Amino acid sequence: MTGPSSNHIVQRSGGLPTDSDPSLIESTEVAQALDVDIATGLSSDEAKRRLEEFGANELASAPPVPKWKKFLEQFKDPLVYLLLAATLISLVAWFIERSHAQAGAEGAEALPFDSIVIVLILVLNAVLGYLQEVKAEKAVDALAQMTAPQTSVLRDGRVTRINTSDVVPGDVVVLGEGDTVSADGRLVASASLRIAEASLTGESVPVGKRPDKLDSAKALGDRANMVFNGTSVTQGTGRVIVTGTGMNTQVGKIADMLSQTEDDTTPLQKEMAHVSKVLGIAVCIIAVLVLVALAVMEGFHSTQDVIDSLLLAVSLAVAAVPEGLAAILTVVLALGVQRMAQHHAIVKKLSSVETLGSASVICSDKTGTLTRNEMTVERVLTPSGQVEITGTGYAPVGQMTGINGGDLQGDNPARAEAMLTLAVGSLANDGELRKSDAGDKWEIVGDPTEVSLVVAARKIRANKAYENFQRVAELPFTSERKRMSIIAEDRSDARRLSVFAKGAPDVLLGYCSRISVNGQVRPLTEGDRQTILQSVEELSSQAYRTLGQAYRPLNTPSLSEVPGVQANAAGQVRDIAEQSEVIEKDLIWTGMVGIIDPPRTEVRDSVAEAHRAGIRTVMITGDHPLTAARIASDLGIIKPGDEARTGEELDAMSQEEFDKTTSKISVYARVAPEHKLKIVDSLQRQQNIVAMTGDGVNDAPAVKTSDIGVAMGITGTEVTKESAKMILADDNFSTIVAAVREGRVIFDNIRKFLRYLLSSNVGEVFTVFGGVMLAGFLGITQPESQGVTLPLLATQLLWINLLTDAAPALAMGIDPQTDDVMGRSPRRLNDRVIDKSMWGDIIFIGIIMAIVTLIGMDMHLSGGLFTDRSVAALGHEEQMVEARTMGFTILVFAQLFNAVASRSALQSAFVGLFSNKWLWGAIGISIALQVLVIYVPFLNTAFGTTPLGALAWFECIGLAAFVLVASELRKVVLRAIEKRRA
């Protein structure tokens, strides 16, 4: 990739040498060199051209694995090596036979059909595995596109959000608190900007940033006017001209390490590997026992006997372990995650699906998640009274009225005070209201609470009187400060400065010493404070969020002249964020607003469903305790009358008291980010699996610490999204509950196809083992015969696996919900995927499958218990071919019946029998292919089969159906036991 160095500028329009250091140059010169207007940014066409020239803003990664290599990797499996050994053994056997017989002579095959069939099945298995892997990769790639980080840039004169990969040199990037810096760049403007650069420089404390040029070259950590890719904004705002993207950034220099990382193995995949290993060892032991039994009971009379026995042992081992299990598991998880994404829950890692179904506590913020996040100013409380603002949503249409719609009489002082209050609120504001591109609706940029003040001010034209004010500095809002201030210059009054502030009323009052009443400013009395705080309580009890407004004229044209503000000899004010106590003092209280954010109508049902599923919902908010308790009560999180705990109360508790509180209390108000982290830790100490939502940069630690970190897709910062395992595209609590339900369904489906695959494969093992051990009893071995007679051929076992393992199992992996997944308690993470009950089911069905298969074979062999008299005229070899065809077909149909039965461990298979069309399609394809194997002549030769008559088909299907009957009877017993326990 080519492009400008992060430390040097590519010359685009002349004026600067190409090796200039942007930190040593004025920002205007940097803009000129990169041919960009700081006020409007790049045009869309120019940005597109630069993207083609410099490439995507991405770090270099390992080259993609070629398709041919991916295909060959399908053969990297010990089980495949066993099959290749079987192929070699079969080929050697064919050559030996050919050397002792003339071509075409009786007993000698013209072609090594066994070897050919095994190789074909191997290739077909590899093709299926490759296609499944490609499908899973496409699903994951689509997911990655949905979770792609975004950056705010100035394009065509407007701030817009684009994928970070599309940022180009010369772009003007707009930074705000919680953003991740997407490229290296030169700062052109900032307001109390602080950036955490620990990931790059090791500096643990966020670094203050200023746009002033440096007087000499500095080390990376001291370049105060530069920002670097991968760092994060912890405070303030800024604008940056991008000087380096992709590999031409500081972090790009160490990007080689990224290509050396390996994919993590999920707990589920580890358990599947463990199951396959244990099962493989067990079956290898059985295979050895079969070989020993054959040698003792039958004896090896020829080389062919030895070869046939070895082929049987190898096939037995392969039959027991589902070769496509890993591929099917990955596809099922990927498709499930893709389904979640369609319902606005974007899960970043497949492994998180397992954790989702185990969630026992959901800790949620209030605003926007439990509520609609359509903040609307309805009340304005001033020293002279209270007024209402009509209109809902973000359209600036409404008016000021008295309480309950009454008229404001004459020169009501509350009217003027309300105008002043909303004007201050709209000035101390980072939000923006604008018409959509289509022009048919209003859209907001920034925090909805802030924008609600802008909307209210525009409704009553309160902003008109203060249009001459221009912001010159900002003291940004933080979770600790709970307030935000700006310093603005009045261009119509000798360019005098004033401070405008808004924040939590109880906090902001602490910085006020005066109050504005009916146009007059007087000292703020203790009585005034108590009246205001009482009004806060009243509004909060009505579920209003309150914000206070205050201001102070500085009466000076320069910040450096404000008493107490520290400046250098040149009159430059040092970091204003560190001087907030000096600037935000002696403020004049104007009033406060009551903002309503109604609960989402669908959340109450979701909370009830979560409770039914054994999942506790906990609300954690920075709002007033009464507001939090009211909303929580309306949503059913707590009972009416229950109280919320505050961050101040939590601070006074010991760990034991804290844990006792979190085990009972479900609403927390006026909390700081560190309280969220402590609550998560406490709940986890109580063995809970905790999902935690967050949006701000300070929520990131709690989100990352929780078992399931959930970031807000709309209001969430990039830092929080990176820390989370799941992103809510709609910021809706109901989406979390829906994701938990989907996670449980996916996990149930995994158990379904595991039950199906393992019970079917165990049935094959028991069939072969029983056929060898009971060969004489069943008529498989005749008294006058010599040598080894195999119950089923290796190629037949391999065909069964190919036919019944892939398509039906994959179809079961996307099965619709069968059981009431939200009607049971959360699964514990240390619970085994295959528990004792499931192993019992697997072995029970395997035994039934073996019994019906051996009975079907016995019916077509003379000398058995259930001999069909029609076979008496056939020779033993002909009888064995027909008996094997019967057993072969019964096993196929038994496994297809098992697929229907395995959709639920307790519920009858006949409930929702045809709800999974994919499963019935897979069953239909399997039946059609099995019919071909039985009736196509060259396939008869390859698989050792013979055409069956109508009666034989009735026998096959009837015997195979016993698997479904036995499963239904077992479920009846298990349901009765469950009912008795309940």
Secondary structure as GFF3:
##gff-version 3
##sequence-region A 1 982
A	DSSP	three_ten_helix	22	24	.	.	.	ID=ss1
A	DSSP	alpha_helix	27	33	.	.	.	ID=ss2
A	DSSP	alpha_helix	44	54	.	.	.	ID=ss3
A	DSSP	alpha_helix	67	72	.	.	.	ID=ss4
A	DSSP	three_ten_helix	73	75	.	.	.	ID=ss5
A	DSSP	alpha_helix	78	99	.	.	.	ID=ss6
A	DSSP	alpha_helix	113	146	.	.	.	ID=ss7
A	DSSP	beta_strand	150	155	.	.	.	ID=ss8
A	DSSP	beta_strand	158	163	.	.	.	ID=ss9
A	DSSP	three_ten_helix	164	166	.	.	.	ID=ss10
A	DSSP	beta_strand	172	175	.	.	.	ID=ss11
A	DSSP	beta_strand	184	196	.	.	.	ID=ss12
A	DSSP	alpha_helix	198	201	.	.	.	ID=ss13
A	DSSP	beta_strand	207	208	.	.	.	ID=ss14
A	DSSP	three_ten_helix	220	222	.	.	.	ID=ss15
A	DSSP	beta_strand	226	227	.	.	.	ID=ss16
A	DSSP	beta_strand	232	244	.	.	.	ID=ss17
A	DSSP	three_ten_helix	246	248	.	.	.	ID=ss18
A	DSSP	three_ten_helix	251	260	.	.	.	ID=ss19
A	DSSP	alpha_helix	267	297	.	.	.	ID=ss20
A	DSSP	alpha_helix	303	320	.	.	.	ID=ss21
A	DSSP	alpha_helix	325	342	.	.	.	ID=ss22
A	DSSP	beta_strand	345	347	.	.	.	ID=ss23
A	DSSP	alpha_helix	352	356	.	.	.	ID=ss24
A	DSSP	beta_strand	361	364	.	.	.	ID=ss25
A	DSSP	beta_strand	376	382	.	.	.	ID=ss26
A	DSSP	beta_strand	385	389	.	.	.	ID=ss27
A	DSSP	beta_strand	400	401	.	.	.	ID=ss28
A	DSSP	three_ten_helix	403	405	.	.	.	ID=ss29
A	DSSP	alpha_helix	413	427	.	.	.	ID=ss30
A	DSSP	beta_strand	432	435	.	.	.	ID=ss31
A	DSSP	beta_strand	442	445	.	.	.	ID=ss32
A	DSSP	alpha_helix	448	459	.	.	.	ID=ss33
A	DSSP	three_ten_helix	464	466	.	.	.	ID=ss34
A	DSSP	beta_strand	469	475	.	.	.	ID=ss35
A	DSSP	beta_strand	483	490	.	.	.	ID=ss36
A	DSSP	beta_strand	496	503	.	.	.	ID=ss37
A	DSSP	alpha_helix	505	508	.	.	.	ID=ss38
A	DSSP	three_ten_helix	509	511	.	.	.	ID=ss39
A	DSSP	beta_strand	512	517	.	.	.	ID=ss40
A	DSSP	beta_strand	520	523	.	.	.	ID=ss41
A	DSSP	alpha_helix	526	541	.	.	.	ID=ss42
A	DSSP	beta_strand	544	553	.	.	.	ID=ss43
A	DSSP	three_ten_helix	559	561	.	.	.	ID=ss44
A	DSSP	three_ten_helix	576	579	.	.	.	ID=ss45
A	DSSP	alpha_helix	580	583	.	.	.	ID=ss46
A	DSSP	beta_strand	587	596	.	.	.	ID=ss47
A	DSSP	alpha_helix	603	612	.	.	.	ID=ss48
A	DSSP	beta_strand	616	620	.	.	.	ID=ss49
A	DSSP	alpha_helix	625	635	.	.	.	ID=ss50
A	DSSP	beta_strand	645	646	.	.	.	ID=ss51
A	DSSP	alpha_helix	647	651	.	.	.	ID=ss52
A	DSSP	alpha_helix	655	662	.	.	.	ID=ss53
A	DSSP	beta_strand	667	669	.	.	.	ID=ss54
A	DSSP	alpha_helix	673	685	.	.	.	ID=ss55
A	DSSP	beta_strand	690	694	.	.	.	ID=ss56
A	DSSP	three_ten_helix	697	699	.	.	.	ID=ss57
A	DSSP	alpha_helix	700	705	.	.	.	ID=ss58
A	DSSP	beta_strand	708	712	.	.	.	ID=ss59
A	DSSP	alpha_helix	718	723	.	.	.	ID=ss60
A	DSSP	beta_strand	726	728	.	.	.	ID=ss61
A	DSSP	alpha_helix	733	773	.	.	.	ID=ss62
A	DSSP	alpha_helix	775	778	.	.	.	ID=ss63
A	DSSP	alpha_helix	794	813	.	.	.	ID=ss64
A	DSSP	three_ten_helix	821	823	.	.	.	ID=ss65
A	DSSP	alpha_helix	836	858	.	.	.	ID=ss66
A	DSSP	three_ten_helix	869	871	.	.	.	ID=ss67
A	DSSP	alpha_helix	876	901	.	.	.	ID=ss68
A	DSSP	alpha_helix	917	935	.	.	.	ID=ss69
A	DSSP	alpha_helix	937	943	.	.	.	ID=ss70
A	DSSP	alpha_helix	950	981	.	.	.	ID=ss71
###
